[in-house]
Amino acid sequence: MPSLFRRKPEEPAASAVATEPEPDTSVRGYTPSKRELGKATPKRVISGRRLPEPPAANRKEAAKRLREKQRQERIEAREGMANGEERYLLARDKGPVRKLVRDIVDSRRTIGTFFFGTTFLVMLVGFNRTLNPNIYFAANALFFVMLLATLVDGFMISRTVKKLVTARFPDETHKLRSLYLYAVMRSISFRFIRNPKPQVKIGQAI
C-alpha cells in the first residue's frame, strides 16, 4: 500500500525557475545593463600617455638625468626667447608695448647697423701709422657723418614709437624714454643677432 506521506518527485530546478526573458533591444535608445551583458564594460585604454620614468639606479645616473633635463630646459628657453614667446622673455622684452617697439624697428632699415662697421674701419685706420694723413682725416670725417646719421635715425624712430604707442595703448602708462632707449639699442644692432628675432619683414606695415 503506497504511503500517503511520500513526497512527490521534485521537478528539475530548471522547470521551477522561470526563464528570464531576453532584453528587448528593439526599443530605440535602449542600453543593456552590465548584468544583462553578463560581463563588465572594459576599461578605456588611453593611448599616447607618457609612462613614468623608472627611478635612477644610483646617484651617478640621477645626476646625469638632472643635467640632461636642465640642458633640455635651457634649449627650450633659448628657442622660446628667440621666437618671442612671452613666458621665456626677459623682463625688458615682455609686454605688447615692447613687442610693438621691436616691430617698428625691425620693419625698417636702420643706419645704426652700419655705424659699428664704420667704427671698426676707423679703428683699423687709426692703428696703421704708415697711411697718408688725408686717409686719417677721411676716416674721421666718415665716422662723424655716420654718428650724426645714426642720431637722426634714432630720433625718427623715437617719434614713430611715441606716435604708435600713444595711439594703440592710450591707457598704458609707460616711460617713453625707456622705450626710446630700447628702440635705439635694437636699431644699432645687426638684424641677424637681434634677440628676440625679428617677427616682421623690412617694409612691412605696422
KOLBABA-928522 format. One record per residue (C-alpha): residue number from 0; residue in one letter; x, y, z. Coordinates in nm, 4 decimals. Each point is the difference from the previous one (the first is absolute). Last residue first. Layout:
<titis>
seq,type,X,Y,Z
NUM,A,X,Y,Z .
...
</titis>
This chain:
<titis>
seq,type,X,Y,Z
205,I,5.2946,9.8078,-3.8583 .
204,A,0.0338,-0.0141,-0.3803 .
203,Q,0.2725,-0.2290,-0.1275 .
202,G,0.2959,0.1771,-0.1597 .
201,I,0.2587,-0.2333,0.1485 .
200,K,-0.1691,-0.3210,0.1096 .
199,V,-0.1652,-0.0596,0.3338 .
198,Q,0.0685,-0.2412,0.2892 .
197,P,0.3608,0.1079,0.0557 .
196,K,0.1827,-0.2416,0.2299 .
195,P,-0.0227,0.0620,0.3735 .
194,N,0.2931,0.0658,0.0112 .
193,R,0.1689,0.1868,-0.2789 .
192,I,0.3096,-0.1700,-0.1409 .
191,F,-0.1167,-0.0292,-0.3627 .
190,R,-0.1264,0.3599,-0.0112 .
189,F,0.3296,0.1543,0.1026 .
188,S,-0.0246,0.2192,0.3063 .
187,I,-0.0373,0.3783,-0.0274 .
186,S,-0.3798,-0.0125,-0.0270 .
185,R,-0.0409,-0.2176,0.3072 .
184,M,0.1813,0.2491,0.2204 .
183,V,-0.2043,0.2820,-0.1534 .
182,A,-0.3337,-0.1724,0.0659 .
181,Y,0.0745,-0.0843,0.3636 .
180,L,0.1329,0.3496,0.0608 .
179,Y,-0.3161,0.1522,-0.1428 .
178,L,-0.2145,-0.2401,0.2039 .
177,S,0.1847,0.0971,0.3183 .
176,R,-0.0568,0.3650,-0.0825 .
175,L,-0.3687,-0.0632,-0.0651 .
174,K,-0.0588,-0.1099,0.3549 .
173,H,-0.3090,-0.2082,-0.0296 .
172,T,-0.3492,0.0405,0.1394 .
171,E,-0.2438,-0.1907,-0.2163 .
170,D,-0.3446,0.1459,-0.0564 .
169,P,0.0773,0.1484,-0.3399 .
168,F,0.1562,-0.3222,-0.1299 .
167,R,-0.0526,0.0044,-0.3741 .
166,A,0.0245,0.3733,-0.0725 .
165,T,0.2567,0.0899,0.2668 .
164,V,0.2179,-0.2977,-0.0937 .
163,L,-0.0271,0.0809,-0.3701 .
162,K,0.0963,0.3675,0.0240 .
161,K,0.2671,-0.0366,0.2669 .
160,V,0.1701,-0.2851,-0.1851 .
159,T,-0.0093,0.1910,-0.3281 .
158,R,0.1620,0.3023,0.1643 .
157,S,0.2642,-0.2215,0.1591 .
156,I,0.0831,-0.1564,-0.3360 .
155,M,0.0511,0.3470,-0.1500 .
154,F,0.2307,0.0979,0.2854 .
153,G,0.1996,-0.3208,-0.0376 .
152,D,0.0428,0.0728,-0.3705 .
151,V,0.1278,0.3482,0.0810 .
150,L,0.2450,-0.1390,0.2543 .
149,T,0.1186,-0.2670,-0.2420 .
148,A,0.0512,0.2592,-0.2742 .
147,L,0.2084,0.2140,0.2364 .
146,L,0.2166,-0.2965,0.0956 .
145,M,0.0349,-0.1034,-0.3627 .
144,V,0.1188,0.3498,-0.0930 .
143,F,0.2356,0.0067,0.2987 .
142,F,0.1598,-0.3300,-0.1010 .
141,L,0.0288,0.0975,-0.3640 .
140,A,0.1852,0.3184,0.0992 .
139,N,0.2362,-0.2041,0.2160 .
138,A,0.0716,-0.2379,-0.2877 .
137,A,0.0520,0.2860,-0.2454 .
136,F,0.2407,0.1787,0.2363 .
135,Y,0.1983,-0.3145,0.0644 .
134,I,0.0152,-0.0659,-0.3740 .
133,N,0.1267,0.3542,-0.0555 .
132,P,0.2830,-0.0725,0.2432 .
131,N,0.1345,-0.2638,-0.2446 .
130,L,0.0373,-0.3432,0.1523 .
129,T,0.3083,-0.1310,0.1824 .
128,R,-0.1405,0.0381,0.3510 .
127,N,-0.2529,-0.2814,-0.0309 .
126,F,-0.1851,-0.0209,0.3309 .
125,G,-0.2277,0.2918,-0.0879 .
124,V,-0.1029,-0.1554,-0.3298 .
123,L,-0.1077,-0.3191,0.1723 .
122,M,-0.1949,0.1994,0.2586 .
121,V,-0.1761,0.1988,-0.2711 .
120,L,-0.1078,-0.3221,-0.1710 .
119,F,-0.1402,-0.1421,0.3258 .
118,T,-0.1974,0.3202,0.0591 .
117,T,-0.1410,-0.0144,-0.3526 .
116,G,-0.1155,-0.3571,0.0497 .
115,F,-0.1529,0.0962,0.3338 .
114,F,-0.1964,0.2808,-0.1630 .
113,F,-0.1368,-0.2130,-0.2816 .
112,T,-0.2738,-0.1563,0.2168 .
111,G,-0.0783,0.3463,0.1329 .
110,I,-0.1214,0.1100,-0.3389 .
109,T,-0.3198,-0.1955,0.0494 .
108,R,-0.1988,-0.1792,-0.2667 .
107,R,-0.3614,-0.0266,0.1045 .
106,S,-0.2547,-0.2544,0.1222 .
105,D,0.2295,-0.1288,0.2751 .
104,V,-0.0025,0.3296,0.1892 .
103,I,-0.3767,0.0371,0.0024 .
102,D,-0.0463,-0.3709,0.0727 .
101,R,0.2280,0.0239,0.3037 .
100,V,-0.1950,0.2996,0.1318 .
99,L,-0.3285,-0.1867,-0.0447 .
98,K,0.1412,-0.2968,0.1903 .
97,R,0.1049,0.2320,0.2818 .
96,V,-0.3562,0.1311,0.0202 .
95,P,-0.1511,-0.3487,-0.0086 .
94,G,0.1887,-0.1067,0.3133 .
93,K,0.3328,-0.1564,0.0831 .
92,D,0.3360,0.0963,-0.1496 .
91,R,0.1646,0.1744,0.2999 .
90,A,-0.1245,-0.2702,0.2384 .
89,L,0.1750,-0.2689,-0.2019 .
88,L,-0.2088,-0.2131,-0.2298 .
87,Y,-0.0738,-0.3690,0.0543 .
86,R,-0.3630,0.0335,0.1085 .
85,E,-0.0803,0.2429,-0.2826 .
84,E,0.1138,-0.2125,-0.2915 .
83,G,0.2053,0.2284,-0.2251 .
82,N,0.1448,-0.2676,-0.2279 .
81,A,0.3543,0.0609,0.1284 .
80,M,-0.1214,-0.0188,0.3589 .
79,G,-0.1790,-0.3287,-0.0636 .
78,E,0.3065,-0.1462,-0.1675 .
77,R,0.2211,0.0979,0.2927 .
76,A,-0.2519,-0.1251,0.2561 .
75,E,-0.0363,-0.3361,-0.1747 .
74,I,0.3762,-0.0420,-0.0266 .
73,R,0.0425,0.0909,0.3666 .
72,E,-0.2756,-0.2437,0.1021 .
71,Q,0.1616,-0.2788,-0.2028 .
70,R,0.3332,0.0638,0.1699 .
69,Q,-0.1644,0.0011,0.3427 .
68,K,-0.1613,-0.3364,-0.0715 .
67,E,0.3292,-0.1457,-0.1218 .
66,R,0.1812,0.1223,0.3103 .
65,L,-0.2684,-0.1491,0.2259 .
64,R,0.0123,-0.3328,-0.1819 .
63,K,0.3759,-0.0160,0.0419 .
62,A,-0.0296,0.0839,0.3693 .
61,A,-0.2521,-0.2818,0.0460 .
60,E,0.2273,-0.2424,-0.1890 .
59,K,0.2916,0.0832,0.2288 .
58,R,-0.2171,-0.0215,0.3091 .
57,N,-0.1043,-0.3580,-0.0742 .
56,A,-0.2587,-0.2124,-0.1794 .
55,A,-0.2135,0.2963,-0.0956 .
54,P,-0.3731,-0.0476,0.0385 .
53,P,-0.2009,-0.1132,-0.3018 .
52,E,-0.1491,0.2805,-0.2060 .
51,P,-0.3759,0.0143,0.0209 .
50,L,-0.1800,-0.1016,-0.3192 .
49,R,-0.1183,0.2760,-0.2238 .
48,R,-0.3539,-0.0575,-0.1213 .
47,G,-0.0234,-0.0278,-0.3744 .
46,S,-0.2985,-0.2297,0.0129 .
45,I,-0.2421,-0.0060,0.2881 .
44,V,-0.1595,-0.3430,0.0075 .
43,R,-0.3568,0.0108,0.1152 .
42,K,-0.1064,-0.2617,0.2489 .
41,P,-0.2045,-0.2963,-0.1206 .
40,T,-0.3695,0.0044,0.0904 .
39,A,-0.0698,-0.2755,0.2458 .
38,K,-0.1476,-0.3302,-0.1077 .
37,G,-0.3354,-0.1721,-0.0219 .
36,L,-0.1427,0.2482,-0.2465 .
35,E,-0.3207,0.0051,0.1974 .
34,R,0.1850,0.0648,0.3235 .
33,K,0.2037,0.2743,-0.1629 .
32,S,-0.3201,0.1694,-0.1067 .
31,P,-0.1441,0.0015,-0.3493 .
30,T,-0.0442,0.3418,-0.1619 .
29,Y,-0.3384,0.0796,-0.1546 .
28,G,-0.0068,0.3066,-0.2200 .
27,R,-0.2530,-0.1440,-0.2382 .
26,V,-0.1798,-0.3052,0.1290 .
25,S,0.1057,-0.3022,-0.2032 .
24,T,0.2491,-0.0932,0.2641 .
23,D,-0.2497,-0.1999,0.1966 .
22,P,0.1944,-0.1686,0.2713 .
21,E,-0.0402,-0.3789,-0.0056 .
20,P,-0.2589,-0.1286,0.2397 .
19,E,0.1142,-0.1780,0.3118 .
18,T,-0.1165,-0.3592,-0.0117 .
17,A,-0.2247,-0.0757,0.2885 .
16,V,0.1590,-0.2071,0.2652 .
15,A,-0.1801,-0.3239,0.0839 .
14,S,0.0633,-0.1589,-0.3417 .
13,A,0.3753,0.0525,0.0244 .
12,A,0.0033,-0.1288,0.3500 .
11,P,-0.1118,-0.3411,-0.1236 .
10,E,-0.3242,-0.1236,0.1466 .
9,E,-0.0007,-0.1505,0.3436 .
8,P,-0.1545,-0.3453,0.0304 .
7,K,-0.3107,0.0146,0.2131 .
6,R,0.0609,-0.0552,0.3585 .
5,R,-0.1323,-0.3132,0.1647 .
4,F,-0.2377,0.0762,0.2842 .
3,L,-0.2909,-0.2128,-0.1191 .
2,S,0.2175,-0.3036,-0.0318 .
1,P,-0.0880,-0.2399,-0.2732 .
0,M,-0.1542,-0.3240,0.1060 .
</titis>
